[in-house]
């Protein structure tokens, strides 16, 4: 078999990645520079001329999931009405179910997680110039275009996210403003947390941390919003219902279109008065949808039937992480203690091999691969924070896919070793 590479557009994309992509933030701690990169800019790598025989294992994100036959059927048969009038029965059922699941008074179906988080900020921080406190590596701060400042007029101050996704509560307390209505300062209104923590590798916030945060927030009259895009993963990892986690938060945003498999949608939960105000904010942001029950039907199935299988993703993620550590030569670095849910961050220690190059090799089918593995295997991943590679498991990745992906990474390690041997 002759050597096969990716298509020209994909080669250009990965060259772009290797030049550094977009450094959104630099943070120096203990002499180490962390680069937070914008992996959202990348498109799906083309599969090249080997596509017919190669097996593609897409670990770029759990947002690549697609609705299965049962979900599509539920969508096609959904009873609908005008949701802006509050008359879509399927949307109403989804919102009631979500509220009960979260242990909250009410819930609102929103098109996206970014909109849902922004609505929460707008409702909690009602005056322009109010301030929220967020983690410096939080999705809301890094990847949502500063919408809270652009559209809500809300100022942000940051606390330092620790490796487990938490932050130091003493530092948080030091950031709280005092003396309102002093004309010089914004007014502290809101603290935002993220669970699981995306950039830190799917880390689960400990319940003890959330309890202490709640006590501190109450002391100073602050509200707590959780960007819980993957809070169902956190609940699965802890072995508790989501309401056990969310009891320490005033509001939450829970994504349906990641590991839960719905094509669209996020649930925003909170007190009844909060949700009434959220409806107005959603309308202002263009999120008032009409016969939205077609989408809500997928969300109902996501929250009822798809939650129980999240443990499969967690198990496959850990299995892959363990396989990386067993590769010979040992070029992959993994902190198994940090592998808690469906997101894995690992590093490559092969001399001269960048995360972008490793992703390119994993996504390409090389000479001799079919003979070694039994078929061509393309593993799609992204370069990520601090010189790492990110891989994410979801309902589209089976145990067999995970096994093949591990074999492919072993093949890449051996390929690199052979090239190094020839060079010397």
C-alpha positions in Angstrom: 0.0 0.0 0.0 1.3 3.4 -0.9 1.5 6.2 1.7 -1.8 8.1 2.0 -2.1 11.6 3.5 -4.9 14.0 4.3 -6.4 16.3 1.7 -4.8 19.7 0.9 -7.4 21.7 2.9 -6.8 19.6 5.9 -3.0 19.8 5.6 -3.4 23.6 5.5 -5.7 23.5 8.5 -3.2 21.5 10.6 -0.3 23.7 9.5 -2.4 26.6 10.8 -2.8 24.7 14.1 0.9 24.0 14.3 1.7 27.7 13.9 -0.1 28.3 17.1 -3.7 28.8 16.2 -5.0 31.7 18.2 -3.5 32.2 21.6 -6.5 33.6 23.5 -4.8 33.8 26.9 -1.4 33.3 28.5 -1.2 32.5 32.1 2.1 32.1 34.0 2.2 29.9 37.1 5.3 28.3 38.6 7.3 29.3 35.6 5.0 27.5 33.2 3.1 29.2 30.4 -0.3 27.9 29.6 -1.8 28.6 26.1 -5.6 28.4 25.8 -6.2 27.8 22.1 -9.3 28.2 20.0 -10.1 24.7 18.8 -13.6 25.8 17.8 -12.2 27.3 14.6 -11.3 24.0 13.1 -13.5 22.1 10.7 -13.8 18.3 10.2 -10.6 16.9 8.7 -11.2 15.5 5.3 -10.7 11.8 5.0 -8.7 11.7 1.8 -8.7 8.9 -0.7 -8.6 6.2 2.0 -12.1 7.1 3.2 -13.8 4.0 1.8 -11.7 1.6 3.8 -10.7 3.6 6.8 -12.6 3.7 10.0 -13.0 7.2 11.4 -13.2 7.6 15.2 -14.2 11.2 15.9 -12.9 12.3 19.3 -12.9 16.0 18.6 -15.9 16.7 20.9 -19.1 15.3 22.3 -20.9 17.9 20.2 -20.5 15.8 17.1 -23.2 13.4 18.2 -26.1 12.7 15.9 -29.7 11.8 16.8 -30.4 8.1 16.4 -33.5 6.5 14.9 -35.6 6.6 18.1 -34.8 10.3 18.6 -35.5 11.1 15.0 -38.8 9.3 15.3 -39.7 11.2 18.5 -38.9 14.5 16.7 -41.0 13.6 13.7 -44.0 12.6 15.8 -43.8 15.5 18.4 -47.0 17.3 19.2 -46.2 21.0 18.7 -47.7 24.5 19.3 -46.5 28.1 19.4 -44.0 28.2 22.2 -43.8 32.0 22.3 -47.5 31.7 23.4 -46.5 29.0 25.8 -48.6 26.5 23.9 -46.1 23.9 22.7 -46.9 20.9 24.8 -43.7 19.1 24.1 -41.6 22.1 25.2 -43.7 22.4 28.3 -43.2 18.8 29.2 -39.4 19.1 28.7 -39.2 22.2 30.9 -41.2 20.5 33.7 -39.1 17.4 33.5 -35.9 19.4 33.6 -37.0 21.4 36.6 -37.8 18.3 38.5 -34.5 16.6 37.5 -32.5 19.7 38.6 -34.5 20.1 41.8 -35.5 23.7 40.8 -38.8 25.5 40.5 -38.7 26.1 36.8 -36.7 25.6 33.6 -36.5 27.2 30.1 -35.6 25.6 26.8 -33.0 27.7 25.0 -31.4 27.2 21.6 -27.7 27.1 22.8 -25.6 27.0 25.9 -23.9 30.3 25.1 -27.3 32.0 24.9 -28.4 30.2 28.1 -25.4 31.4 30.1 -25.8 35.0 28.7 -29.5 35.0 29.8 -28.5 33.9 33.3 -26.0 36.8 33.5 -28.5 39.3 32.2 -31.2 38.3 34.7 -28.8 38.1 37.7 -27.0 41.3 36.8 -29.8 43.7 35.9 -27.9 47.0 36.0 -25.3 47.8 33.4 -22.0 47.9 35.2 -22.8 45.1 37.6 -19.9 42.6 38.0 -19.7 38.8 37.9 -16.8 36.7 39.2 -15.7 33.9 36.9 -12.8 31.4 36.6 -10.1 32.6 34.3 -10.2 29.3 32.3 -14.0 29.0 32.3 -15.9 28.5 29.0 -18.0 31.5 29.8 -14.9 33.7 30.0 -12.9 32.2 27.2 -15.2 30.9 24.5 -18.4 33.0 24.6 -17.0 36.1 22.9 -17.4 38.3 25.9 -21.2 38.4 25.4 -21.8 39.5 29.0 -19.9 42.7 28.2 -21.0 43.1 24.6 -24.7 42.6 25.1 -25.4 42.8 28.8 -23.0 45.5 29.9 -21.8 43.3 32.7 -18.1 43.6 33.9 -16.1 40.4 34.7 -13.4 39.9 37.2 -11.6 36.5 37.3 -10.3 34.1 39.9 -7.6 31.5 39.1 -9.0 28.1 38.1 -7.1 25.3 39.8 -6.3 22.0 38.0 -9.5 20.4 39.3 -11.7 23.2 38.0 -12.3 24.9 41.4 -10.7 28.1 42.6 -9.4 29.4 45.9 -12.3 30.8 48.0 -10.1 33.2 49.8 -9.1 34.7 46.4 -12.8 34.8 45.5 -13.6 36.7 48.7 -10.9 39.2 47.9 -12.5 40.0 44.6 -15.9 40.9 46.0 -16.6 44.6 45.8 -17.8 46.6 48.8 -19.2 50.0 49.5 -22.0 50.1 46.9 -23.3 52.6 45.8 -19.8 54.1 45.8 -19.5 55.7 42.3 -16.0 54.3 41.6 -16.7 50.5 41.6 -19.0 48.0 39.9 -21.4 46.0 42.1 -20.6 42.4 42.7 -23.7 40.3 41.8 -22.8 36.9 40.6 -20.3 34.0 40.8 -20.1 31.5 38.0 -18.7 28.0 38.1 -18.3 25.3 35.5 -19.1 21.6 36.0 -17.6 19.6 34.5 -14.7 21.9 33.7 -13.9 21.8 30.0 -10.4 23.3 29.7 -9.2 21.4 32.8 -10.2 18.1 31.2 -13.7 17.3 32.3 -13.0 17.7 36.0 -15.9 17.3 38.4 -16.3 20.0 41.1 -16.4 18.4 44.5 -19.6 18.8 46.5 -17.7 20.1 49.5 -16.3 23.0 47.3 -19.8 23.9 46.1 -21.2 23.8 49.7 -18.4 26.2 50.9 -19.0 28.4 47.9 -22.7 28.6 48.7 -22.0 29.6 52.2 -19.6 32.4 51.0 -22.0 33.7 48.4 -24.8 33.8 50.9 -22.6 35.8 53.3 -22.2 38.5 50.7 -25.6 38.3 49.0 -24.2 36.9 45.7 -26.0 34.6 43.3 -24.3 31.4 42.0 -24.8 30.3 38.4 -23.4 27.0 37.2 -22.4 26.5 33.6 -23.4 22.9 33.8 -23.1 22.1 30.1 -21.8 18.6 31.2 -23.3 18.5 34.7 -25.0 15.2 33.9 -21.5 13.8 33.4 -20.6 15.2 36.8 -23.6 13.5 38.4 -22.8 10.2 36.7 -19.2 10.4 37.9 -20.2 11.2 41.5 -23.1 8.6 41.5 -25.6 11.2 42.6 -28.7 12.8 41.1 -28.0 16.2 39.5 -30.2 17.9 42.2 -27.6 16.9 44.8 -25.1 19.1 42.9 -27.4 21.9 42.0 -28.7 22.4 45.5 -25.8 24.7 46.0 -26.6 26.9 42.9 -29.3 29.4 42.2 -29.4 28.7 38.5 -27.9 26.2 36.0 -27.4 25.8 32.2 -27.4 22.2 31.0 -26.6 21.3 27.5 -28.6 18.6 25.6 -26.5 18.5 22.5 -23.3 17.1 23.9 -23.0 13.7 25.4 -26.8 13.4 25.7 -27.1 13.3 21.9 -29.8 15.9 21.1 -29.1 18.0 18.0 -30.0 21.3 19.6 -30.8 22.8 22.9 -29.9 23.8 26.5 -32.0 23.9 29.6 -31.8 26.9 31.9 -33.1 26.1 35.4 -33.8 28.3 38.4 -36.4 29.9 40.5 -39.8 30.7 38.9 -39.3 34.4 39.0 -35.8 34.0 37.5 -37.2 32.0 34.6 -40.0 34.5 33.9 -37.3 37.2 33.5 -35.3 34.7 31.4 -38.1 34.4 28.9 -37.9 38.1 28.3 -34.1 38.0 27.9 -34.4 35.0 25.5 -36.8 36.9 23.4 -34.5 39.9 23.2 -31.7 37.7 22.1 -33.7 36.2 19.3 -34.3 32.9 21.1 -38.1 32.9 21.0 -38.9 29.9 18.8 -42.3 28.9 17.6 -43.1 25.1 17.1 -40.0 24.2 19.0 -41.5 20.9 20.2 -39.7 19.1 17.3 -36.5 20.0 19.0 -37.8 19.6 22.5 -38.8 16.0 21.8 -35.1 15.2 21.3 -34.3 16.9 24.5 -36.9 14.8 26.4 -35.3 11.7 25.1 -31.8 13.0 26.0 -32.8 13.7 29.6 -34.7 10.5 30.1 -32.9 7.8 28.1 -29.4 9.0 27.4 -28.2 9.9 30.9 -27.7 6.3 32.0 -25.2 5.6 29.3 -22.7 8.4 30.2 -20.8 5.9 32.4 -19.9 4.1 29.2 -18.2 7.2 27.9 -16.3 7.6 31.2 -15.2 3.9 31.1 -14.0 4.1 27.5 -12.1 7.4 28.2 -10.3 5.8 31.1 -9.6 2.6 29.1 -8.0 4.7 26.3 -6.0 6.7 28.9 -4.6 3.5 30.4 -3.8 2.2 26.9 -1.8 5.3 26.2 0.4 4.7 29.2 1.0 1.1 28.1 2.3 2.1 24.6 5.8 1.1 23.7 7.8 3.3 23.3 6.2 5.3 26.2 5.7 8.7 24.5 2.3 9.6 25.9 1.9 11.4 29.3 -1.4 11.0 31.1 -2.5 11.9 34.6 -4.9 9.1 35.4 -6.1 10.9 38.5 -7.4 13.7 36.4 -9.5 11.4 34.1 -12.9 11.7 35.8 -15.4 11.9 33.0 -15.5 11.8 29.2 -12.7 14.3 28.4 -9.1 13.3 28.2 -6.0 15.6 28.0 -2.7 14.0 27.3 0.8 15.1 26.1 3.3 13.7 23.7 6.9 13.5 24.8 8.5 12.4 21.5 11.2 14.9 20.6 10.2 17.4 17.9 6.6 16.2 17.7 4.0 18.9 18.4 0.4 18.3 19.5 -0.7 19.4 16.0 1.6 16.9 14.3 0.5 14.1 16.5 -3.2 14.9 15.6 -2.2 15.0 11.9 -0.6 11.5 12.2 -3.5 10.1 14.1 -6.0 11.4 11.5 -4.0 10.0 8.5 -3.7 6.5 7.3 0.0 5.6 6.8 1.8 3.0 4.8 1.7 -0.4 6.5 -1.1 0.6 8.8 -3.8 -1.7 7.3 -1.4 -4.6 7.5 -0.6 -3.8 11.2 -4.1 -3.0 12.4 -6.3 -4.9 10.0 -7.7 -1.7 8.6 -7.0 2.0 8.3 -8.0 4.0 11.4 -8.4 7.7 11.5 -8.5 9.2 15.0 -9.7 12.8 15.0 -8.5 14.9 18.0 -7.5 18.5 18.6 -4.4 20.3 20.0 -5.4 21.9 23.2 -4.2 23.8 26.3 -0.5 23.9 27.4 0.9 21.6 24.7 -1.7 18.9 25.2 -4.1 16.9 23.0 -7.8 16.7 23.8 -10.0 13.7 23.1 -13.7 13.4 24.0 -15.9 10.3 24.2 -19.6 10.3 23.4 -22.4 8.0 22.3 -20.9 7.7 18.8 -17.8 6.0 20.1 -18.1 2.3 21.1 -15.8 0.1 23.2 -14.5 -1.3 19.9 -13.8 2.2 18.5 -11.9 2.9 21.7 -9.8 -0.3 21.3 -9.0 0.6 17.7 -8.1 4.2 18.6 -5.7 2.8 21.2 -4.1 0.5 18.6 -3.7 3.5 16.3 -1.9 5.5 18.9 0.4 2.5 19.5 1.1 2.4 15.8 1.9 6.1 15.7 4.3 5.7 18.7 6.1 2.9 16.9 6.1 4.9 13.6 7.8 7.8 15.4 10.3 5.5 17.0 11.2 4.0 13.6 11.7 7.4 12.1 13.9 8.5 14.9 16.0 5.4 14.6 16.5 6.0 10.8 17.4 9.6 11.5 20.2 8.5 13.8 
